[in-house]
Amino acid sequence: MTAGTRETQVNSSPAVAANAEGEEIEVLESIDILPVASEDQWKSMFDKYDPENSGFISTERFRDLLMAHGSELDPHKLEVLLALADGSADGKICYQDFVNLLLCPHRKKGRTENKDRFRGGCQTYKNMSNKRSNSFRRAILQGSRQLKGCSLRDEAGLGLPQRLVRHVAYETLPREVDRKWYFDSYTYCPPPWLILAITIAEVAVFMYYGFQLERLVLQVSSPSFLKSPLPYHPQLRAQTWRYLSYIFMHTGIEHLSLNMAMQLLVGVPLEMVHGALRIGLVYLCGVLAGSLAVSVTDMTAPVVGSSGGVYALVSAHLANVVMNWSGMKCQFKLFRMAMALVCMSVEFGRAVWLRFYPPAFPPCPNPSFVAHLGGVAVGLTLGVVVLQNYEQRLQEQSLFWIFFFVYSLFVLCAVFWNIFAYSLLDVRLPPPP
């Protein structure tokens, strides 16, 4: 077998075939090299399953070989090895494929031979299974499908749903290979229901109180606004649901409109890519951090609006774009980022102005703006980690657990603060609504 043929077979591996626009996919991390066995030992093992001496064995026979010599591996890792060997996806594995699977790319000289070379390879693969790159993991989970060589943006003849998925991929993912895998695998099932459901609920509650209070602008100036069971109020902080339910109340239609626009334009694409569980985690943590931050730093003010969760999502997305600037291929990304920052600044400025504007019904102050800052803090820490680890298990990411521990510690301290600090500091709270 010539060197050219060998090179072709190596490059037909699913992980390497996913290479697009000059991106290299690192299949396995650099590790200590396995002991080197003789080629005759490998050949005799391969010939055992190739009695016709055709130079090929079927994938079923190779699976038997894996089962016989890699019994300590779980079924998923056996499937990974099988997908690696059958890189050409033709159902046959030649001897060179077998050698390529066992050879490590960083050989060192002077190592002793090991007759149990295949078992050693399986054990080493077992130890380094969590060191695969994200794109390689995605490729293996998809089997031995091959990606087109052209860029996803160059594909023609796409329908409206496919164009939407392609647009979302370029808006949120920094690597071409991840964008392609996402485009190929996304099915709109389940749809991005979480952000849509939250937005619909916020609009419904706003319209209900709009008709009840007979005003849609600056509802907070109505004496009945804070009498709802939803807003956070310092006198009612023992009602724990208010630390989350305040997101359904807004000070007016201008407040709701800005939050709803950012929530839909950023939250829905992120949910389409990362799923409701991850985006819900970031959103919920931002909401809770917002109300707790107000209870610690602006102790006499109420809180309304979904800005804590919205700012967590938007700040995490913007930070992810900045950190992967060269890989992000969304159109007009600088303009879009500037517009997002302008919207955030306008909404935050409105909240600051309203907080220090003389309240319509003293001594109760207007709602606080600190919830925005709590959401940003969550987005730049926990949110960035969640968005960076596309399709990888968060429980295996040490940085995720570090930020989650810090966040949990903040929540615990804020709970004790709410229990003891108000009485110890003799804070004069506004009367209950």
LUMDRENLUM-299812 format. One line per field, with one value per residue (C-alpha): residue in one letter; residue number from 0; x, y, z. Coordinates in pm, whole numbers, plus 50000, padded with zeros to 5 digits. Each point is the difference from the previous one (the first is absolute). Example, Ala and Ser with C-alpha at 12.3 -4.5 7.8 and 13.67 -1.06 7.14 Angstrom:
voro = c(a|s)
guse = c(0|1)
east = c(51230|50137)
north = c(49550|50344)
up = c(50780|49934)
//
This chain:
voro = c(m|t|a|g|t|r|e|t|q|v|n|s|s|p|a|v|a|a|n|a|e|g|e|e|i|e|v|l|e|s|i|d|i|l|p|v|a|s|e|d|q|w|k|s|m|f|d|k|y|d|p|e|n|s|g|f|i|s|t|e|r|f|r|d|l|l|m|a|h|g|s|e|l|d|p|h|k|l|e|v|l|l|a|l|a|d|g|s|a|d|g|k|i|c|y|q|d|f|v|n|l|l|l|c|p|h|r|k|k|g|r|t|e|n|k|d|r|f|r|g|g|c|q|t|y|k|n|m|s|n|k|r|s|n|s|f|r|r|a|i|l|q|g|s|r|q|l|k|g|c|s|l|r|d|e|a|g|l|g|l|p|q|r|l|v|r|h|v|a|y|e|t|l|p|r|e|v|d|r|k|w|y|f|d|s|y|t|y|c|p|p|p|w|l|i|l|a|i|t|i|a|e|v|a|v|f|m|y|y|g|f|q|l|e|r|l|v|l|q|v|s|s|p|s|f|l|k|s|p|l|p|y|h|p|q|l|r|a|q|t|w|r|y|l|s|y|i|f|m|h|t|g|i|e|h|l|s|l|n|m|a|m|q|l|l|v|g|v|p|l|e|m|v|h|g|a|l|r|i|g|l|v|y|l|c|g|v|l|a|g|s|l|a|v|s|v|t|d|m|t|a|p|v|v|g|s|s|g|g|v|y|a|l|v|s|a|h|l|a|n|v|v|m|n|w|s|g|m|k|c|q|f|k|l|f|r|m|a|m|a|l|v|c|m|s|v|e|f|g|r|a|v|w|l|r|f|y|p|p|a|f|p|p|c|p|n|p|s|f|v|a|h|l|g|g|v|a|v|g|l|t|l|g|v|v|v|l|q|n|y|e|q|r|l|q|e|q|s|l|f|w|i|f|f|f|v|y|s|l|f|v|l|c|a|v|f|w|n|i|f|a|y|s|l|l|d|v|r|l|p|p|p|p)
guse = c(0|1|2|3|4|5|6|7|8|9|10|11|12|13|14|15|16|17|18|19|20|21|22|23|24|25|26|27|28|29|30|31|32|33|34|35|36|37|38|39|40|41|42|43|44|45|46|47|48|49|50|51|52|53|54|55|56|57|58|59|60|61|62|63|64|65|66|67|68|69|70|71|72|73|74|75|76|77|78|79|80|81|82|83|84|85|86|87|88|89|90|91|92|93|94|95|96|97|98|99|100|101|102|103|104|105|106|107|108|109|110|111|112|113|114|115|116|117|118|119|120|121|122|123|124|125|126|127|128|129|130|131|132|133|134|135|136|137|138|139|140|141|142|143|144|145|146|147|148|149|150|151|152|153|154|155|156|157|158|159|160|161|162|163|164|165|166|167|168|169|170|171|172|173|174|175|176|177|178|179|180|181|182|183|184|185|186|187|188|189|190|191|192|193|194|195|196|197|198|199|200|201|202|203|204|205|206|207|208|209|210|211|212|213|214|215|216|217|218|219|220|221|222|223|224|225|226|227|228|229|230|231|232|233|234|235|236|237|238|239|240|241|242|243|244|245|246|247|248|249|250|251|252|253|254|255|256|257|258|259|260|261|262|263|264|265|266|267|268|269|270|271|272|273|274|275|276|277|278|279|280|281|282|283|284|285|286|287|288|289|290|291|292|293|294|295|296|297|298|299|300|301|302|303|304|305|306|307|308|309|310|311|312|313|314|315|316|317|318|319|320|321|322|323|324|325|326|327|328|329|330|331|332|333|334|335|336|337|338|339|340|341|342|343|344|345|346|347|348|349|350|351|352|353|354|355|356|357|358|359|360|361|362|363|364|365|366|367|368|369|370|371|372|373|374|375|376|377|378|379|380|381|382|383|384|385|386|387|388|389|390|391|392|393|394|395|396|397|398|399|400|401|402|403|404|405|406|407|408|409|410|411|412|413|414|415|416|417|418|419|420|421|422|423|424|425|426|427|428|429|430|431|432)
east = c(50000|50148|50055|49749|49730|50082|49970|49661|49867|50120|49836|49668|49950|49674|50189|50240|49740|49816|50285|49869|50143|50346|49892|50186|49812|50222|49882|50189|50200|50374|50063|50278|50064|49905|50270|50082|49921|50131|49803|49999|49803|49739|49993|49943|49716|49840|50049|49817|49681|50092|50035|49963|50305|49815|50148|49657|49767|49640|49896|49812|50320|50186|49732|50064|50370|49927|49774|50262|50293|49831|49752|50077|49858|49638|49786|50020|50379|49991|49775|50247|50288|49788|49909|50364|50112|49724|50085|49900|49653|50007|49940|50353|50317|50338|50319|50124|49682|50075|50357|49891|49763|50269|50285|50042|50106|50275|50230|50302|50309|50150|49675|49976|49767|49670|49837|49662|50009|49631|49884|50242|49856|49647|50098|50177|49701|49779|50216|50002|49639|49910|50285|49843|49924|49641|49985|50149|49744|49721|50138|50019|49651|49874|50168|50206|49803|50208|49971|49996|50320|49829|49908|49653|49930|50062|49728|49718|49639|49913|49647|49899|50035|50346|50109|49885|50202|50303|49958|49979|50312|50203|49861|50098|50276|50362|50118|49896|49999|49766|49776|49979|49927|49734|49845|49990|49857|49750|49637|49791|49901|49965|49948|50146|49703|50151|50083|49681|49791|50164|49948|49634|49941|50164|49785|49684|50070|50087|49680|49795|50139|49988|49623|49964|50209|49868|50348|50272|50279|50169|49774|50227|49848|49666|49930|49879|50304|50197|49692|50038|50136|50275|50248|50282|49948|50242|49717|49879|50338|49892|49770|50273|49818|50036|50375|49902|49644|50098|50103|49634|49943|50135|49996|49843|49976|50341|50157|49825|50080|50377|50022|49777|50203|50332|49848|49863|50286|50269|49824|49815|50310|50199|49728|49987|50371|50056|49658|49744|50185|50322|49834|49745|50284|50171|49673|49883|50336|49996|49649|50082|50332|49822|49749|50256|50245|49729|49921|50367|50101|49674|49813|49699|49907|49757|50086|49800|50086|50185|50324|50198|49941|50017|50330|50145|49926|50105|50324|50095|49936|50195|50292|50001|50007|50292|50198|49951|50005|50200|49786|49662|49879|49669|49940|50055|50113|50158|49682|49780|50215|49990|49620|49969|50217|49795|49674|50147|50131|49667|49806|50251|50005|49621|50011|50258|49799|49681|50167|50110|49696|49772|49753|49635|49911|50272|50150|50009|50280|49978|50129|50374|50241|50246|49827|50153|50350|49926|49895|50316|50217|49832|50030|50372|50081|49759|49837|50324|50099|49660|50009|50362|49948|49774|49862|50241|49898|50015|50048|50341|50117|50201|49956|49623|50007|50231|49759|49699|50160|50069|49643|49861|50216|49863|49641|50068|50158|49712|49746|50170|50026|49624|49935|50229|50138|49678|49942|50367|50043|49659|49906|49691|49789|49711|49653|49860|49790)
north = c(50000|50329|50300|50198|49741|49992|50377|49989|49743|50189|50320|49825|49958|50166|50230|50114|50012|50258|50242|50313|50341|49909|49895|49705|49763|49862|49640|49902|50204|49946|49720|49771|49752|49638|49735|49902|49645|49833|50023|49620|49975|50242|49822|49658|50133|50162|49689|49791|50185|50005|49632|50083|50227|50271|50281|50102|49891|50106|50239|49714|49797|50302|50044|49640|50085|50297|49794|49729|50226|50303|49843|50262|50278|50106|49964|50370|49998|49688|50184|50289|49772|49838|50338|50104|49690|50009|50353|49946|49880|49709|49724|49859|50055|49941|49920|50356|50127|49758|50127|50363|49936|49849|50232|50307|50314|50093|49695|50001|49794|49752|49855|49627|49774|49885|49687|50115|50307|50010|49959|50275|50224|49941|50072|50319|50108|49931|50231|50280|49972|50327|50185|50001|50334|50115|49970|49651|49891|50135|49822|49667|50032|50053|49678|50005|50261|50221|50376|50192|50179|50331|50255|49977|50353|49890|49735|50093|49890|50019|50055|50264|49770|49889|50358|50091|49717|50103|50360|49889|49786|50294|50228|49782|49750|50099|49685|49896|49632|50061|50210|49718|49732|50220|50073|49631|49880|50271|49893|50266|49726|50122|50360|50292|50006|50135|50357|50023|49879|50248|50286|49913|49979|50340|50161|49840|50120|50348|50027|49875|50266|50256|49967|49969|50311|50178|50094|49847|50256|50040|49754|50027|50340|49835|49950|49646|49891|49848|49839|49712|49673|49998|50290|49975|50237|50029|49984|49676|49834|49701|49904|49815|49966|50375|49958|49837|50111|50367|49939|50002|50360|50297|50372|50079|49906|50157|49774|49691|50078|50031|49687|49801|50104|49894|49686|49880|50110|49845|49742|49807|49934|49901|49759|49849|49920|49925|49872|50110|49844|50199|50327|49957|49951|50323|50193|49874|50068|50354|50063|49874|50184|50322|49998|49884|50269|50262|49858|50034|50331|50197|49874|50232|49970|49761|49810|49940|49895|49713|50194|49767|49697|50197|50165|49663|49856|50307|50059|49632|50004|50323|49873|49678|50200|50213|49699|49822|50309|49853|49688|50175|50034|50180|50292|50352|49856|50330|50192|49743|50000|50379|49999|49745|50215|50307|49823|49878|50348|50167|49757|50024|50379|50008|49781|50223|50313|49844|49884|50351|50180|50123|49718|50061|49848|50065|49867|49694|50051|49905|49655|49939|49967|49773|49689|50086|49983|49667|49857|50128|49842|49662|50028|50082|49706|49709|50093|50015|49652|49859|50151|49907|49630|49927|49643|49903|49884|50288|49766|49909|50363|50113|50370|49957|49851|50277|50271|49801|49966|50374|50072|49760|50166|50340|49872|49851|50322|50204|49776|50056|50369|50018|49814|50195|50319|50201|49979|50036|50311|50137|50074|50218|49827|50151|49888|49689|50067)
up = c(50000|49894|50218|49795|50058|50368|50020|49828|50243|50301|49881|49941|50373|50115|50230|49732|49723|50206|49943|49826|49913|50117|50350|50147|50226|50270|50029|50311|50246|50018|50248|50096|49722|50018|49976|49643|49884|49688|49680|49974|50322|49867|49664|50153|50213|49696|49779|50256|49904|49628|49903|49628|50027|49807|50205|50127|50277|50047|50271|50168|50023|50129|50265|50107|50017|50222|50224|50033|50088|50153|50239|50266|49782|50018|49684|49914|49984|49785|49758|49998|49907|49730|49852|50002|49814|49738|49895|49636|50105|49754|50253|49953|50198|49842|50183|49970|50169|50279|50029|49989|50288|50218|49914|50215|49808|50244|50010|50223|49944|50236|50138|50066|49807|50144|49865|50123|49779|49916|50359|50102|49730|50123|50359|49903|49793|50300|50211|49747|49879|50165|49827|49658|49849|49976|49621|50006|50257|49785|49696|50177|50144|49647|49886|49682|49808|49780|49986|49675|49918|49926|50260|50148|49879|49639|49999|49763|49961|50371|50119|50253|50307|49885|49937|50349|50152|49796|50115|50364|49958|49871|50270|50294|49910|49931|49815|49653|50090|50294|49780|49744|50257|50157|49659|49909|50331|50101|49952|50181|50243|50265|49885|50198|50236|50323|49899|49796|50295|50239|49755|49942|50375|50053|49730|50139|50355|49876|49799|50295|50233|49722|49978|50377|50073|49690|49880|49784|50054|50339|50172|50302|50076|50073|50374|49929|49800|50287|50156|49758|50147|49734|50060|50248|50292|50295|50252|49843|49943|50213|49710|49815|49668|49950|49938|49669|49921|49972|49637|49893|50113|49803|50072|49663|49636|49927|50262|49868|49636|50048|50214|49765|49693|50151|50149|49667|49773|50221|50215|49728|49781|50307|50108|49651|50025|50368|50103|50257|50294|49957|49905|50277|50248|49896|49990|50340|50162|49859|50130|50349|50011|49902|50284|50256|49889|50058|50345|50095|49841|49958|50302|49993|49632|49828|49680|49683|49645|49835|49957|50226|49778|49674|50088|50102|49654|49802|50191|49973|49625|49944|50207|49799|49675|50122|50121|49665|49780|49714|49980|50009|49640|50062|49768|50134|50334|50112|49917|50171|50309|50011|49967|50282|50224|49911|50090|50327|50081|49920|50215|50284|49979|50016|50312|50170|49918|50132|50321|50097|49861|50281|50067|49942|50338|50258|50215|49770|49744|49636|49889|50020|49705|50182|49860|49661|50149|50168|49664|49830|50270|49946|49622|50005|50229|50001|49670|49802|50116|49905|49649|49931|50069|49704|50021|50277|50343|50243|50295|49857|49975|50302|49922|49997|50349|50126|49883|50120|50344|50015|49893|50263|50264|49899|50025|50344|50129|49857|50177|50337|49921|49946|50323|50234|49841|49980|50374|50095|49784|50107|49641|49964|49742|49809|50109|49833|49691)
//
